Amino acid sequence: MKAILVLEDGSVWPGEGFGALAKVSGEVVFNTGMVGYPESITDPSYHGQILCQTYPLIGNYGVSSKSFESDKPKIWGYITSELCDAPSHATSEKTVHDWLKESGIPGLTGIDTRALTKKLRVHGVMLGILETYVTKTDLKALLREARFIPDPNKRHLVAEVTLKKIKAYNPELKTTVALIDCGVKASILQSLIKRNVRVVRVPAETEFSKIMECAPAGIVISNGPGDPKQCAAIIATVKRLMEENIPTFGICLGNQILALAAGGNTYKLKFGHRSQNQPCQEEGTKRCYITSQNHGFAVDIRALPKLWQPWFTNANDKTNEGIRHVSKPFMSVQFHPEAAPGPTDTEFLFDQFIGSLR
């Protein structure tokens, strides 16, 4: 099987195909992590995207369902430099090829992924088409099609990955945390469950009154895909919840939604942060944490409303990595304190949030 990637600027990247026989389009992004490909592939924040792995070798430890961050792959396409077809690990259940094939997701391998990454860093992330085929494809038609690829960020992607019905965990416990599921990773859910609170996971656009019926002692706004400004109903609900002074903790997309609910602004980054080694300095200290991240949008620190302040700042590009209210129990971070994959240096933030519950 052959495969080809065509970007909106007309550049062409031919190689070998794997996974499903299919054609997809989406936003082409890169992740520089050396490990954690099963977690990345199943992270709902990648919904709408074709993921390129910068690290050369992928698939060498196979696929284990214990590493999944959701029920199935959420990426739309996958790109590697070299794909291992004979993984060796005690927990491996299948190869990446077999997994993506049964999931209907096409893959491209055998290209210089670092060169592609450099292109995306210089130009910024681009829309692209990835097609796998057996004999030949119509390159001229693909080049024409690539000029008119619909931008998935103009869709309400969160609505496509959130759960459909309210679900409770640790139902016998009294202290309740309402988890607004914008595409939550399983590790965030587990990080809350193991801290001995009742977690009520609600669909992203659950109404304010329905959330209040749970009598939440705290609110968590999860990670998720796409442009936060597409989440108008969620932003409005969070704004009302803030009027109740309920302790609130946002993660990744949740950081952006909290900022917008507070009256701030967000913007799209040139190529985003998708890796396991992003350094974040805590404001007012010399402490720098190494964090795991996956996002393409950021909070505009210049537009933060009065009584809100930056909490963490990215040491590389100085973009915002967290905000908090000066007196009320509202806080959020752009990175992933649960990691999965990545360092767990900031997992203590879950404890800090739980300690703030009323």
N, C-alpha and C positions, 0 to 999 in steps of 0.2 A: 504494500500500500504506500502511495506517495501522499505528500501533503504540501500545502503552500500557504503562506501568509502574505496578504496584500494590504498595505497600509493606505490611509487616506491621502498621503502625499505621493502615492504612486510607486513607492519602493516595494520590491518583491523579495520574499525569502522562501525559496524552495527547499524541501528536505524530505525525510522519510515520515510516513504516517503511522499513527498507532491509535488505540482507542476505537471509537466508533467511526463508521463511514458516514460522514455528515459535513454540512457547511453551516458555519455560524458567523455572526458578526457581533462586535462589542467593543468595549474600551480595552486597549492593550496596555497592561501595566506590568511592572516587574517587582519581584521579591528577591532580596539578596540573602535570605536565610540559607544556612548550610544543611539544616535538618528541618523536620516538621512539615514535610509536604502533605501527609494525610490530613493534618490539622488545617493547613491552608486551603486545601482543595475542598474541605467541608465547611469552611468558615462562610456563613451567610453574607458577610460583608463583601465577598468577592462576586456576589450575584450581579450579572450584567457585564462581567469582565473576562477577558482572555488573559490568563496568567502566564507570564514568562519567568522561569526560575533562572536567576543569574548563575547560581552555583552549578558547575558543569555536570556532575553525576547525580541523577535522581532515580529513586526506585530500588536502591541497593538493599534496603531492609524491608522491602515489600509493603504490604498494606495490612493493618490490624484495625478492626472495627472499634477496638478499645480507645483508639486515638481520635475518633471522629468528633467533630464539634457540632455536627447536626446529623440528621438521619441519612443524608446522601450528599454527593458532590454538589456544590453550588456554583462553581466556576462554569463558564460557557465554553471555554477552550483552554488547552494546556500546551506550553512550549518548553522544551528542554534541549540542552546541548547533547547529552548522552542519556539514554534510558536503559536501566538495567533490566534484562528479561529473565534473570536467574537470581532473585533475591535470596539472601541468607540471614534469617533471623528466626528465633524460636516462636515469636508471636505472629509471624507472617501468615496470612490467610490466602493471599492472591497477589498477582503482579499489578502494577499500576495500569498496564495495558488492558488486562482482563477487566479490571475494576471500571475503567472509563468506558470500555466497550459496552459492558452491560448497563452502564448509566447513560449511554447515548451521547457521550462527549468526545469530540475529535481532538487529536493531539498531533503536534509537529515536533520532530526531533532531528538531530544531525545538523543544526545551524549554530552559528556563533552567537550564543545568547548574550555574551558580554558586549558584542558589537551592537546588538539590538538594544540592549540596556543603555549604552552610551547615546544611541540615537534618541531614545525616549527622554533621557536626561537633558540633552541639548534642546530638543524641539518641545519636549513636554509629552505627556501621554497622548496617544492618538487612537482614533477609531480604526478598526481593521476587520478583515474577513479571513477566517481560517477554514480551509477546505481540505478534506482527505478524499482521495480518489484512487481507483485501481489502474486505469489505463492513461487517460489524459483529461485535462480540464481546459476550459475556454478562458485563457488568460486575458484576452482583450475584454471579454464580458466582465470578468472580475475587476479589472481596472476601472471600467465604467461604473460598475456597481459601488466600488470603494469611494467614489466621489459623493455618494448620497447615502451613506450609512446613517441610520437613525441613532442619535445619541441616547443610550440607555439612561443617562442621568436626568433626562427630561421626563422620565417615567417615575411613577411612585413605586420604586423598587421595594421599599419596606413592606408595602401591602402584599407583595408577592412572596415574602419569606416569613412573615409573622405567623404564629399559630392561629387556629381558627376558633378555638373555644378556651375559656378560662380553665386553668389546671392548677391544683394545689399540691404542694409537697410539704412533708412534715405536718399533716393536718391536725395532729393531736396537740401541737404546741400553740401557745397563746399569742406570743409576740409575732405580729404579721408584717412582712415586707411585701409590698406590691411591686412586682417586676414587670415593667412595660417592655414587652418583647418586640423589639424593632428588627429582630434577626439575631437573637441572643446566642452566644456560644455556649455549649454545654458546660464548659469549665467555669463560666461565670455563675451559672445556675448551681453547680456543685459547690462553688466557693461560698455561696449563701446557705445552701442546705446544711453543710457541715458545721456552720456556726450556730446551729440549734435555734433557728427561727422558722416560723411557718412562712413559706414562700407561695404567694398567689401570683402565678404567671398569667398575664392578661394580654390579649391581642393589642397590637399597637394603637388602634383607634378606638379602644374602649372608652366609653363616656366617663366623665368626671364622677357622676353620681354612682355608677356601677363600681368604680374603683373605691369610692368612699364606703360602699356597703361592706367592703372587706375589713373596715376599721384598721387601715394600715398605720403602723408605727413608723414606717419609713418607706420611701419610694426609690427604686433603682430604675434608671433609664438605660437600656442596653445599647450595645453596638448594633450596627446594621449597614446596609448598602446605600449608595447613592448620595444625592444632594439633599442636605437637611432641609432646605427651603421647600422641598416637595412634601414635607410632613406637616402641613398647616394645621390639621386637626389635632395631631399629637402635641404640637407646640401650644395650641390653645388650651388643651387639657392640662399640660404641665404648668402653664401660667396660673390656672385656677387652683391647682394643687399647691402651688407656692403661696397662695393667699391663705392657706390653712396652716402655714409654717410647719409642715411635715418635713422631717429630715430627708433630704434628697441627695442621691449619689448618681451621677451620670458617667458612663464609660464610652469613650470613642464617639460614635454618633450621638450618644447621650450628652457628651460635653457640648456639642454644637447645638443640640436641641435646647439644653438648659440656657445657653447663651442667648439664643433667639427668643426663648420664652421670657427672659429677663429684659429684653429690649435691645440686645446687641446685634451683631452681624457676623456672617461667615463668608468665606471666599474659597475658590478652588486653588489648590496648590499646583505648581507646574508639573510635578511628577509624583507627589505624595510621599508618604512614609510607609514602606512595607518591608519590615525586617525585624530582627530580634536583638539589635544592638544600638537602638536610638538613645543617646544620652540626654537626660532631662534633669535640669538643675532646679531645685526647690528654691523659690523666691525667698530672699532674706537670709539664706544660708549658703554655705559653700558645698553642700551635699549634692552630689550628682548621681542619679540612679540610671542603670542600664535597663531599657524597657523594650517590650515587644509591641509593635504597632502595625496597623493596617488601615490606612485612611487616605483619602484624596482631597478632603476639604478641611478647613481649619477655622478657628475663631479669630475674628479681627480684634486684636487687643485694643486698638485705637477707638473702637466703638463700644467698649465696655461701659455699661451705665454706672452712675454714681452708686457707691457702696459695694461695688464688685471690684475684685482685684485679681490679677494673675497669680496663679499658684505654682505652676511649673513652666519652664521655658526650655525649648530644644536648644542644646548647646551647639548644634551644628549650624542651623539656619535661623535661630532666634524666633521661631514661630511659637505660638502658644501651645502649651501642653496641659493646661488645667486652669480652672477658675474657682473662686469661692466667694461667698458673701461675707462682708466684714463682721456681721453680727448674727445673721440667721443661719440655720443649719443646712445650707445649700452648698454642695461642692461637686466638682466633676473633674475627670482627667481624660486627656486625649489618648493616652496609651492604655495598654491592657494589664492591669495589676495581677490578673490570674495567669498571665503569660499564655502558655499552651499554643505554640511552643515558645520557649524563651526563658529568660531569667525571672525568678519570683521575688526580686528585690523589693517590689512595691506591694506585695500581697497584704502587708500590714494595713493598707488603706481600707480593706474590708472590715478589719477589726475596729478601725477608727470610725467607720460608718455605723457599725453595729453598736458601738459605745455611745453614739449620739441619739439612739432611738428613745423616744419618750415613753 
